[in-house]
Amino acid sequence: MAELGSFALLLALALSVYSFLAGMAALIFQRQKAAAQPTNSKIPSTVPQSGGLRSLLRQSSERLGETARRAGIASFGAVLLAAIILVVCAFQDNFSIAYIFHHSNRDLPGPYKFAVLWSGQEGSLLFWSLLLTGYAFVLRLRYKTDPRLFAYASVALAGVQIFFLSLLNFAAHPFAIMQGNIPADGNGLNPLLQYPEMVIHPPMLYLGYVGFTVPFAFALGALIMKYPGEKWIHITRRWTMVTWAFLTCGIFLGAHWAYSVLGWGGYWGWDPVENASLMPWLTGTAFLHSVMMQEKRGMLKVWNMWLVFATFWLAILGTFLTRSGIISSVHAFAQSSIGDWFAWFLVITLAVFLFFFVKNRKHLVSEHKLESLASRESSFLFNNLLFVLLCFTVLWGTWFPKISELVQGNKVTVGAPFYNRVAIPVALLLLILTAVGPLLAWRETSLESLKRNFLWPTIGAIVVAIFLMAAPESWGGPFGLKPWREISYFYSLMAISLSVLVILTVASEFYRGGRVISRHSGQGMFASMVQLTHRNTRRYGGYIVHFGAVVVIIGLAGAAFNQDQEKEMAYGDKMNIGPYTLVCRSYTEDDAPNYASQWAMVDVYKGGKPIGSMTPVRRFYKASQQTSTMPDIRSTLNEDLYLVFEGVNQDNGHPIIKAHLNALVMWIWMGVWIMLIGTGLALVPNAPAPVRAPATARLERAQPAPVATGD
């Protein structure tokens, strides 16, 4: 099995090399042929030209390009075969393969054996290659959309395939054989990864990471061939939306995993590997906004080209961070030599893109200029600048320990306060732009129009802000009159109030459009808004994404009101946190084939009334000899009660319980679902507008038929 897997990877590499070289040769010959053809010639391009062998090669360029396309398609089959073999070996407990020995064991549950494919260094690179060739497979099947542009993109993808398949064949081989005696059992999967969400979190994250290679390939192809018009932007936008949705899902699944497994009571700690996934998400989000300026007004062509490249490049940089050992993180893979491979690949891709950008930059001249600050163009421009500023802040903070070590000789790390000092004000400014943007017109917006459309949403947001500041703590919520004066609470209330402003502006856009349709069609308001959304799914799907984003921000703003307590609790001991009283009822142990467990059973009271029991768990995994915690979380719309079993006092045997009361966390997960629904809606084609008869025809149909009379 291992030999067959190795052969499949070697075959995939050979096919990718052929796809790259043959595809590039076909494009060069086609370009030379087009340059030699007179612009006013009526001779078909398929008519043979003189020139011996060179002419023959030119005539064969289309056939050569087709073989390159088919070789690229076949490479997906070869990589898929290798991935299937690795998964089968995991289920067969084939510990003769070193990768299976290090990341699996006999008692590992089936879903986690399947997840072995992406749980380690070599397997995750194989999974990355599988997704990359899968994306390229779809692209090569759809080549008839624009054969020449897709041919350039296919060659670019083949070049990236060569890099990852070379890694698998020569530096991180997933089918390497164990030396010496075959062990009876494996080391087992990392305990932190033995959680249901880890079966879907890495695939979603990788689908986002890898997917950004496709927009980059289209952008590079359009840049090389000086692609006329904006068609490549239309194609790229849809690919970017799909991969952005996958990356969004992956990031928040990772946040939920950190919240549910790591036992620290949080979901985002500005960890370097978390930052690595955030950076391409920020630039990808900026591109999805600024691309509309290129489509509508022919502006920001250079900016969009660099945003697409930066998104791809940052995705590879994030992979370099997690695999080179250059940083320390609970999420990172072990230190290895493949970091050098990624470093060279980053340099090469930057050099290639920079070369063609300098060579063809005159093709990217904007067709229009910014005419007014009170316009939708300016809103998108400032939006982009803020996203890029936030991305640079995250990049600088992530690399600062390494930079300080190189400059000063000692490593200086930065924590959450550094990021928050920039991220929070930038987020507040983005909320303002998100609220104002839908109310602005292209080119220029009159001040009177802005006042008219912005007045009621502003009043509503101010009323909510006053209400939150005046709400008594006795209501049981996180808000009270006293704490808002502190800066963290002030920022939180500002974020919630501005989120309400965005929600009201989005609602007003739906209402105004629905009212127009309702007036002309006689339908109800809800049906009219549904019809409005169907007519322009991209615009109103985007508004739903904005609505989901502000729901997420409301959830994040709740962190300012979190509380925590820790106490050693003997049987019957009590601990109070917020409106809850926790009573330790018992402590027990359990044993399973894969792990042994310790349970603390805690009764929960709210306002003196029992509302249930909670059982935080601490597990000891036998194969890896590692311990992990499984918090118990009771979630409501208002707050999460989060209990962690920290362990047992060895002197008296009493369990140690840590309790967190986290405000508004459920809003984060709800907001993500709304964002994904909005993205899916934005990908749906617009419904055709109903064809209406002219007013005169409607009037004629409405009048009664004339009565025949005799002379």
Secondary structure, 3 states (H helix, E strand, C coil): CHHHHHHHHHHHHHHHHHHHHHHHHHHHHHHHHHHHCCCCCCCCCCCCCCCHHHHHHHHCHHHHHHHHHHHHHHHHHHHHHHHHHHHHHHHCCCCCEHHHHHHCCCCCCHHHHHHHHHCCHHHHHHHHHHHHHHHHHHHHHCHHHCHHHHHHHHHHHHHHHHHHHHHHHHCCCCCCECCCCCCCCCCCCCHHHCCHHHHCHHHHHHHHHHHCHHHHHHHHHHHHHCCCCCHHHHHHHHHHHHHHHHHHHHHHHHHHHHHHHCCCCCCCCCCHHHHHHHHHHHHHHHHHHHHHHHHHHCCCHHHHHHHHHHHHHHHHHHHHHHHHCCCCCCCCCCCCCHHHHHHHHHHHHHHHHHHHHHHHHHHHCCCCCCCCCCCHHHHHHHHHHHHHHHHHHHHHHHHHHHHHHHHHCCCCCCCHHHHHHHHHHHHHHHHHHHHHHHHCCCCCCCHHHHHHHHHHHHHHHHHHHHHHHHCCHHHCCCCCCCHHHCHHHHHHHHHHHHHHHHHHHHHHHHHHHHHHHHHHHCCCHHHHHHHHHHHCHHHHHHHHHHHHHHHHHHHHHHHHHCEEEEEECCCCCEEEECCEEEEEEEEEEEECCCEEEEEEEEEEEECCEEEEEECCEEEEECCCCEEEEECEEEECCCEEEEEEEEEECCCCCCEEEEEEEEECHHHHHHHHHHHHHHHHHHHCCCCCCCCCCCHHHHHHHHCCCCCCCCC
